[in-house]
Amino acid sequence: MKKFSSYVIAIFLGMGTAHAGPWEDGYVAYQRKDYATAVAKWQIVADSGDAKAQSLLGLMHFFGQGVPQNYPVAMRWLHLAAAQSEPKAQFKLGSIHANGQGVKRDNVRAAMWFILASSSGHPKAQKELRKISADLSPAEIQEANTLAINCINRNYKACELD
């Protein structure tokens, strides 16, 4: 019986590799630096609401990988992913605001996104939050905390409206 179950597992594993989906196809394309194909494949997954694919598309538009660099499109994808508590998207939004890339530099907004990324488990968010908080007044730190709480209370929707 053990031999039979091993055979069945091998068949299922083989089936998974024989028919990869758009996510896996995008990953393989990205690894080969075929960014245009990766974007096309991940677009399918992102359009279905997958937060990681949305985050990756945001990053690809931000850096101009496989598509022309486009900050507004990058921000749209990153916000969609961040609204689903995707830590990499939240962290990147913090970095974008901290560096003023495609938006006006805003350390309070950056701190808000780093707070959210930290609460979502991003490993570098606390460090970036400490760095940026050194340049904020106590009132600005309180404002960033309030913005983060409001964002969480709205289920991560419309976090940029305050």
Buried (B, 14 or more C-beta within 10 A) or exposed (E): EEEEEEEEEEEEEEEEEEEEEBBBBBBBBBEEEBBEBBBBBBBBBBEEEBBBBBBBBBBBBBEEBBBEEBBEBBBBBBBBBBBBBBBBBBBBBBBBBBEEBBBEEBBBBBBBBBBBBBBBEBEBBEEBBEBBBEEBEEEBBEBBBEBBEBBBEEEBEEBBEE
